[in-house]
Amino acid sequence: MSLLRPLLLDVVPNVQQTAAVALGRLANHNDDLAEAVVKGDILPQLVHSLANQNKFYKKAATFVLRAVARHSPLLAQKVVDCGALDALVACLEEFDPGVKEAAAWALGYIARHNEELSQAVVDAGAIPLVLLCLQEPELSLKRIAASVLSDISKHSPDLAQTVVDVGAIGHLAPLVLSPDTKLKRQVFSALSQISKHSVDLAERVVEAEVFPAALTSLKDTDEYVQKNAATLVREIVKHTPELAQLIVNAGGVAAIVDFIGETKGNVRLPGIMMLGYVAAHSEVLAMATIVSKGVLQLAEALVDEQEDHIKAATAWALGQMGRHSPEHAKAVAEINVLPKLLLCYLSTDSSEDLQLKSKKALKNVLQKCVYLPALEPLLKDAPPNILKHVVAQFSKASLI
């Protein structure tokens, strides 16, 4: 570091740029090297020279700031403390799209860590300029701009509202139809992060007519587009029965059921959770998930998935589907789901969360289920705390 720092002040511009790139690559490698850049008092020098250097140096200098900020909130705060935000925001007004892209990227890496750093980026006046970047013709600049909006929106309702207030949804929504895969990933991510915070924000996204394009994207060839589109649907339906019904009416449940059947692992997780949220709202919506063969796909996921957190979400969703009435419980029980839930609950290999959610799902379904053929297998294997619910249902059935 001590050898590179004097080169940043060299009289030959090319040497300055090369030195900055070298520092960026070192800082990018790991947090210890990034910490060394900070301790070497290099950041203030870079920030100071950003205002009066050429575009090549600006790109190299912003690369260093980004490389330091990416590692941790503490290092990102160090970048903020040296006055980098104002310099980076000024770079967003540059004519050269490469400089704008590099600056936006650095701002995104600062904002993604926590609410305080995001608020600092907002307070520096970045959002309107990032939104202008989203409207530029260069695809790479659009991608970074959408990513920054996502990174800012994710932390709190207030930050998401700030993004919405400058008109971001109106510019993001048409981009769900973009042929560019990487751009669609970021756009769906940003819309998801906005939607998750409140009913009002979710309604604003729905009003921007992102459906049915979001449902069509569940069949995209890129799994990240698929996952982010499914996440958007999940974040909207979780808020109210009315929003869930709106997505059901648009064919959302059938599309998500197909999506779960065609994907594996963490990609399918938001789809599984979406069915659970829809089913949790009301009997009618739960029946919509059942009629669309959601139970079958979830039953398969409960067996096929290797990760406990995905199994836990699946168990929770099944419990939401079956908890409303005897009819709902029968639909869940008659495809042999109850022994699978019991196995997840009893297995010593299951995580605590999976055991808890499997137990809760079992109780939810058992308390409504009077379909005896599905209950009989549990008589032999169920522990006393589950068996009492099974026996209670047998006694109810004998009275019917």
C-alpha positions in Angstrom: 0.0 0.0 0.0 2.8 2.4 0.9 4.3 1.9 -2.6 1.0 2.3 -4.4 -0.2 5.5 -2.6 2.5 7.9 -4.1 1.6 6.6 -7.6 -1.9 8.0 -7.2 -0.2 11.5 -7.3 2.1 10.6 -10.2 2.3 13.2 -13.0 1.4 10.6 -15.6 -2.4 10.0 -15.7 -2.0 6.4 -16.8 0.2 5.6 -13.8 -2.5 7.1 -11.5 -5.2 5.0 -13.0 -3.2 1.8 -12.9 -2.3 2.4 -9.3 -6.0 2.9 -8.5 -7.0 -0.2 -10.3 -4.4 -2.2 -8.4 -5.6 -0.9 -5.1 -9.2 -1.8 -6.1 -8.2 -5.3 -6.9 -6.4 -5.7 -3.7 -9.3 -4.3 -1.7 -11.7 -6.4 -3.6 -9.8 -9.6 -2.7 -10.6 -9.7 1.0 -11.6 -7.5 4.0 -8.1 -7.5 5.5 -6.7 -5.9 2.4 -9.6 -3.5 2.2 -8.9 -2.6 5.8 -5.3 -1.9 4.9 -6.4 0.5 2.2 -8.5 2.3 4.8 -5.6 2.4 7.3 -3.3 3.7 4.6 -5.3 6.9 4.4 -5.9 6.3 0.7 -9.7 6.9 0.6 -9.7 10.7 1.3 -7.1 11.1 -1.5 -9.2 9.2 -4.0 -12.4 11.1 -3.0 -10.6 14.5 -3.3 -9.3 13.8 -6.7 -12.6 12.4 -8.1 -13.8 16.0 -8.7 -11.0 17.0 -11.1 -9.8 13.9 -12.9 -10.6 12.3 -16.2 -13.3 9.6 -16.7 -10.7 6.8 -16.6 -9.4 7.8 -13.2 -13.0 8.3 -11.9 -13.9 4.7 -12.9 -10.8 3.4 -11.2 -11.3 5.4 -8.1 -15.0 4.5 -7.7 -13.9 0.9 -8.2 -11.6 1.2 -5.1 -14.5 2.7 -3.1 -16.8 -0.1 -4.1 -14.2 -2.7 -3.4 -13.7 -1.4 0.2 -17.5 -0.9 0.9 -18.6 -4.3 -0.3 -17.1 -6.3 2.6 -18.9 -5.1 5.7 -21.0 -2.3 7.2 -18.0 -1.1 9.1 -15.8 -0.7 6.0 -18.8 0.9 4.1 -19.1 3.4 6.9 -15.4 4.2 6.5 -16.1 5.0 2.9 -19.0 7.3 3.9 -16.9 9.0 6.6 -14.3 10.1 4.1 -16.9 12.1 2.2 -17.3 9.6 -0.7 -21.1 9.9 -1.0 -21.2 13.5 -2.3 -18.4 12.6 -4.8 -20.1 9.5 -6.0 -23.5 11.3 -6.4 -21.7 13.9 -8.4 -20.3 11.1 -10.7 -23.9 10.1 -11.4 -24.2 13.4 -13.3 -21.2 12.7 -15.5 -21.8 12.4 -19.3 -19.9 9.1 -19.5 -22.1 6.1 -18.8 -19.2 4.1 -17.6 -18.5 6.6 -14.8 -22.2 6.7 -13.9 -22.3 2.9 -13.8 -19.2 2.7 -11.5 -20.6 5.3 -9.2 -24.0 3.7 -8.9 -22.4 0.3 -8.3 -20.4 1.8 -5.4 -23.5 3.5 -3.9 -25.4 0.1 -4.1 -22.6 -1.7 -2.2 -22.8 1.0 0.5 -26.6 0.9 0.7 -27.1 -2.8 0.8 -25.6 -3.3 4.3 -28.1 -1.7 6.6 -30.8 1.0 7.0 -28.4 3.7 8.3 -26.1 3.4 5.3 -29.0 3.4 2.9 -30.4 6.5 4.5 -27.0 8.2 4.1 -27.1 7.4 0.4 -30.7 8.8 0.1 -29.7 11.9 2.1 -26.9 12.5 -0.3 -29.5 12.9 -3.1 -28.7 9.7 -5.0 -32.2 8.4 -5.7 -33.4 10.9 -8.4 -30.1 10.5 -10.2 -30.2 6.7 -10.0 -33.7 6.8 -11.5 -32.3 8.9 -14.4 -29.7 6.1 -14.9 -32.5 3.6 -15.1 -33.8 5.6 -18.1 -30.5 5.6 -19.9 -30.2 3.4 -23.0 -27.2 1.4 -21.8 -28.3 -2.0 -20.4 -25.5 -2.3 -17.9 -26.3 1.0 -16.4 -30.0 0.1 -16.2 -29.1 -3.1 -14.4 -27.0 -1.4 -11.8 -29.6 1.4 -11.3 -32.4 -1.2 -10.7 -30.0 -3.1 -8.3 -29.4 0.1 -6.3 -33.1 0.8 -6.0 -33.6 -2.7 -4.7 -30.7 -2.4 -2.2 -32.2 0.9 -0.8 -35.8 -0.3 -0.7 -35.2 -3.5 1.2 -34.4 -2.1 4.6 -37.5 -0.3 5.7 -40.9 1.0 4.7 -39.7 4.6 4.8 -36.8 4.0 2.5 -39.1 2.0 0.1 -41.6 4.9 0.2 -38.8 7.3 -0.7 -37.9 5.3 -3.7 -41.6 5.1 -4.7 -42.1 8.9 -4.2 -39.7 9.8 -7.0 -41.7 7.6 -9.4 -39.5 4.5 -9.4 -42.4 2.0 -9.9 -43.5 3.7 -13.1 -40.0 3.3 -14.6 -39.4 -0.2 -13.2 -42.7 -1.8 -14.2 -42.3 -1.6 -18.0 -38.9 -3.3 -17.7 -40.4 -6.6 -16.6 -41.0 -7.1 -20.3 -37.3 -6.5 -21.2 -35.6 -9.2 -23.2 -32.5 -8.7 -21.1 -32.3 -11.5 -18.4 -30.0 -9.7 -16.0 -32.1 -6.5 -16.1 -35.3 -8.5 -15.4 -33.6 -10.1 -12.4 -32.9 -6.7 -10.8 -36.3 -5.3 -11.7 -38.2 -8.1 -10.1 -35.9 -7.9 -7.1 -36.6 -4.1 -6.7 -40.3 -4.5 -7.1 -40.3 -7.3 -4.5 -38.3 -5.2 -2.0 -40.8 -2.4 -2.4 -43.9 -4.6 -2.2 -42.9 -6.5 1.0 -43.2 -3.6 3.4 -46.9 -2.6 3.4 -50.3 -3.0 1.7 -50.1 0.4 0.2 -46.7 -0.2 -1.5 -47.9 -3.7 -2.7 -51.0 -2.1 -4.2 -48.9 0.5 -6.0 -46.9 -2.2 -7.6 -50.0 -4.1 -8.7 -51.5 -0.9 -10.1 -48.4 -0.5 -12.3 -49.7 -3.5 -14.3 -46.7 -5.9 -13.6 -49.2 -8.8 -14.1 -49.5 -11.0 -16.0 -45.9 -10.4 -17.1 -44.6 -11.5 -13.6 -46.5 -14.8 -13.9 -45.2 -15.4 -17.4 -41.7 -14.9 -16.0 -42.2 -17.9 -13.7 -41.4 -19.9 -16.9 -38.3 -17.9 -17.8 -35.2 -19.8 -18.8 -33.2 -18.0 -16.1 -33.8 -19.4 -12.6 -33.0 -16.1 -10.9 -35.7 -14.4 -13.0 -38.0 -17.2 -12.0 -37.2 -16.9 -8.3 -37.4 -13.1 -8.2 -40.8 -13.2 -10.0 -42.1 -15.8 -7.6 -40.8 -13.6 -4.7 -42.7 -10.6 -6.0 -45.9 -12.7 -6.2 -45.3 -13.9 -2.6 -44.7 -10.4 -1.2 -47.9 -9.1 -2.7 -50.3 -12.0 -1.7 -49.1 -12.0 1.9 -50.6 -8.7 2.8 -54.4 -9.0 2.5 -57.1 -11.5 1.2 -58.0 -8.9 -1.4 -54.5 -8.8 -2.9 -54.3 -12.6 -2.7 -57.7 -12.9 -4.5 -56.5 -10.5 -7.2 -53.5 -12.7 -7.9 -55.6 -15.9 -7.8 -58.0 -14.3 -10.3 -55.0 -13.5 -12.6 -54.1 -17.3 -12.6 -51.4 -16.8 -10.0 -52.0 -20.0 -8.0 -52.0 -22.3 -11.1 -48.8 -20.5 -12.3 -47.1 -20.9 -9.0 -48.1 -24.6 -8.7 -46.5 -25.3 -12.1 -43.5 -23.3 -11.1 -43.0 -25.4 -7.9 -43.3 -28.6 -10.0 -40.6 -27.4 -12.5 -38.0 -26.0 -10.0 -36.0 -27.3 -7.1 -34.2 -26.1 -4.0 -34.2 -22.4 -3.0 -35.6 -21.3 -6.4 -39.0 -22.9 -5.5 -39.1 -21.7 -1.9 -40.9 -18.3 -2.6 -43.5 -20.3 -4.6 -44.1 -22.7 -1.7 -44.5 -19.8 0.7 -46.8 -18.0 -1.7 -49.2 -20.9 -1.5 -49.1 -20.9 2.3 -49.8 -17.2 2.5 -52.8 -17.5 0.1 -54.2 -20.5 1.9 -53.8 -18.7 5.3 -56.1 -15.8 4.4 -59.5 -17.7 4.0 -61.3 -21.0 3.4 -62.1 -19.9 -0.2 -58.5 -19.0 -1.0 -57.2 -22.2 0.6 -59.6 -24.2 -1.5 -58.2 -22.4 -4.6 -54.7 -23.7 -3.8 -56.1 -27.2 -3.3 -58.2 -27.2 -6.5 -55.1 -26.1 -8.4 -53.3 -29.3 -7.1 -51.0 -27.3 -4.8 -51.2 -30.0 -2.1 -49.7 -32.6 -4.5 -46.8 -30.4 -5.4 -46.1 -29.6 -1.7 -46.3 -33.2 -0.8 -43.7 -34.0 -3.4 -41.5 -31.1 -2.2 -41.7 -32.4 1.4 -40.2 -35.7 0.3 -37.8 -34.5 -2.5 -36.2 -31.5 -0.8 -32.9 -31.9 1.0 -32.8 -28.6 2.9 -34.7 -28.4 6.2 -35.7 -24.8 5.8 -37.5 -25.6 2.6 -39.2 -28.6 4.1 -40.2 -26.4 7.1 -41.8 -23.9 4.7 -43.6 -26.7 2.9 -44.9 -28.2 6.2 -46.2 -24.7 7.2 -47.9 -24.2 3.8 -49.6 -27.6 4.1 -50.8 -26.7 7.6 -52.4 -23.5 6.2 -54.2 -25.4 3.5 -55.7 -28.0 5.8 -56.6 -26.0 8.9 -59.9 -24.4 7.7 -62.5 -27.2 7.6 -62.9 -31.0 7.4 -63.1 -30.7 3.6 -59.7 -28.9 3.5 -58.2 -31.3 6.0 -59.4 -34.3 3.9 -57.8 -32.9 0.7 -54.5 -32.6 2.5 -54.7 -35.9 4.4 -55.9 -38.2 1.6 -52.7 -37.9 -0.4 -50.8 -39.4 2.5 -49.2 -36.2 3.8 -49.8 -36.8 7.5 -47.2 -39.7 7.8 -44.7 -37.6 6.0 -45.2 -34.7 8.4 -45.0 -37.1 11.3 -41.7 -38.4 10.0 -40.3 -34.8 9.7 -41.4 -34.2 13.3 -40.0 -37.3 14.8 -36.7 -37.5 12.8 -33.6 -36.7 14.9 -32.0 -35.3 11.7 -34.7 -32.6 11.4 -33.9 -29.1 12.4 -35.7 -27.6 15.4 -37.7 -25.3 13.0 -38.7 -28.2 10.8 -39.9 -30.2 13.8 -41.8 -27.3 15.2 -43.5 -26.5 11.9 -44.3 -30.1 11.1 -45.9 -30.5 14.6 -47.9 -27.4 14.1 -49.1 -28.5 10.6 -50.0 -31.9 11.9 -52.2 -30.4 14.7 -53.8 -27.9 12.3 -54.9 -30.6 9.9 -55.7 -33.2 12.6 -58.0 -30.9 14.5 -60.3 -30.7 11.4 -59.8 -34.1 9.8 -62.5 -36.8 10.1 -61.3 -38.8 7.2 -60.4 -42.0 9.1 -58.4 -43.9 6.4 -55.8 -41.1 6.6 -55.7 -41.1 10.4 -55.3 -44.9 10.8 -51.6 -45.0 9.9 -50.9 -42.5 12.7 -52.3 -44.7 15.4 -49.2 -46.9 15.4 -46.4 -44.3 15.0 -47.6 -41.1 16.6 -46.2 -40.0 20.0 -48.8 -39.3 22.8 -48.9 -35.5 22.1 -50.0 -36.2 18.5 -51.9 -39.4 19.2 -54.4 -37.5 21.5 -55.5 -35.4 18.5 -55.9 -38.5 16.3 -58.0 -40.3 18.9 -60.1 -37.2 19.4 -60.9 -37.2 15.7 -61.9 -40.8 15.8 -64.3 -40.0 18.6 -65.7 -37.1 16.6 -66.2 -39.3 13.5 -68.1 -41.9 15.6 -70.5 -39.2 16.7 -71.2 -38.0 13.1 
